[in-house]
């Protein structure tokens, strides 16, 4: 699929996290299309880009995952500034903080200044997850449960597609329905915005919990990039400094609907 200049979205900054390359759950084909559709001057990879946990337990790296890496490196060669902020699944890269590989800068966190002068703390967020920090075995157990839920999800949605029903996410439903999960998300958001305030920032851009968001908390802007396992979302900064969550499946549906709306339909609508 070649890049179409008419459909390319040009933005000042792109924030992506939780791609989980190296796992069967990664939506690599859709991600590659997204990277063809969106160009940015600066790209922040906000952790869990490569899933070291899964790769250690069993190697999985199909060509589609390699294509994503090559596409990102191609953007670097074309002039994009790429900053990689490691997360807990790619924590091995934290040994290389301050170094640059293939034009990709490795940073523990970063203060990003938007076009409108607002400052955002860019951090993965696992540092504020008490389970990851103090009970790593429990975090690994949770990761196994999440992977199992994705496998069940695949089977359920195969049946739903045959019945003409839309995609449904078991893990996302559980996260939003289980009281403890909802409380965890709320606490996570509060901790991250408090850290942004402590560092003198106007907001925070993070990942980690696979739950895209754009909201105000205690006068600060909380932005979560979501993930590329289920939601397929990212945060973009436009050239006026405006921040937006891009949900790629919705963008594709809107584009297809616009393409299907022929001139004859327009004439009928006017008539």
Secondary structure as the mmCIF struct_conf table of DSSP 4:
data_model
#
loop_
_struct_conf.conf_type_id
_struct_conf.id
_struct_conf.beg_label_comp_id
_struct_conf.beg_label_asym_id
_struct_conf.beg_label_seq_id
_struct_conf.end_label_comp_id
_struct_conf.end_label_asym_id
_struct_conf.end_label_seq_id
TURN_TY1_P TURN_TY1_P1 UNK A 5 UNK A 7
HELX_LH_PP_P HELX_LH_PP_P1 UNK A 8 UNK A 8
STRN STRN1 UNK A 9 UNK A 16
STRN STRN2 UNK A 21 UNK A 21
TURN_TY1_P TURN_TY1_P2 UNK A 22 UNK A 22
BEND BEND1 UNK A 23 UNK A 23
TURN_TY1_P TURN_TY1_P3 UNK A 24 UNK A 25
HELX_RH_AL_P HELX_RH_AL_P1 UNK A 28 UNK A 37
STRN STRN3 UNK A 38 UNK A 45
BEND BEND2 UNK A 47 UNK A 47
BEND BEND3 UNK A 49 UNK A 49
STRN STRN4 UNK A 50 UNK A 50
HELX_RH_AL_P HELX_RH_AL_P2 UNK A 52 UNK A 57
BEND BEND4 UNK A 58 UNK A 58
HELX_RH_AL_P HELX_RH_AL_P3 UNK A 63 UNK A 77
TURN_TY1_P TURN_TY1_P4 UNK A 78 UNK A 79
STRN STRN5 UNK A 81 UNK A 84
BEND BEND5 UNK A 88 UNK A 88
TURN_TY1_P TURN_TY1_P5 UNK A 89 UNK A 90
HELX_RH_3T_P HELX_RH_3T_P1 UNK A 91 UNK A 96
TURN_TY1_P TURN_TY1_P6 UNK A 97 UNK A 98
STRN STRN6 UNK A 100 UNK A 101
TURN_TY1_P TURN_TY1_P7 UNK A 102 UNK A 103
STRN STRN7 UNK A 104 UNK A 106
BEND BEND6 UNK A 108 UNK A 108
STRN STRN8 UNK A 110 UNK A 113
HELX_LH_PP_P HELX_LH_PP_P2 UNK A 114 UNK A 114
TURN_TY1_P TURN_TY1_P8 UNK A 115 UNK A 116
BEND BEND7 UNK A 117 UNK A 117
STRN STRN9 UNK A 119 UNK A 122
HELX_RH_3T_P HELX_RH_3T_P2 UNK A 126 UNK A 128
HELX_RH_AL_P HELX_RH_AL_P4 UNK A 130 UNK A 134
HELX_RH_AL_P HELX_RH_AL_P5 UNK A 136 UNK A 162
TURN_TY1_P TURN_TY1_P9 UNK A 163 UNK A 164
HELX_LH_PP_P HELX_LH_PP_P3 UNK A 165 UNK A 167
HELX_RH_AL_P HELX_RH_AL_P6 UNK A 170 UNK A 177
BEND BEND8 UNK A 178 UNK A 178
HELX_RH_AL_P HELX_RH_AL_P7 UNK A 179 UNK A 198
TURN_TY1_P TURN_TY1_P10 UNK A 199 UNK A 200
BEND BEND9 UNK A 202 UNK A 202
STRN STRN10 UNK A 203 UNK A 206
BEND BEND10 UNK A 208 UNK A 210
STRN STRN11 UNK A 213 UNK A 217
TURN_TY1_P TURN_TY1_P11 UNK A 218 UNK A 219
STRN STRN12 UNK A 220 UNK A 224
TURN_TY1_P TURN_TY1_P12 UNK A 228 UNK A 231
STRN STRN13 UNK A 233 UNK A 237
TURN_TY1_P TURN_TY1_P13 UNK A 239 UNK A 240
BEND BEND11 UNK A 241 UNK A 241
STRN STRN14 UNK A 243 UNK A 247
HELX_RH_AL_P HELX_RH_AL_P8 UNK A 248 UNK A 260
HELX_RH_AL_P HELX_RH_AL_P9 UNK A 263 UNK A 270
#
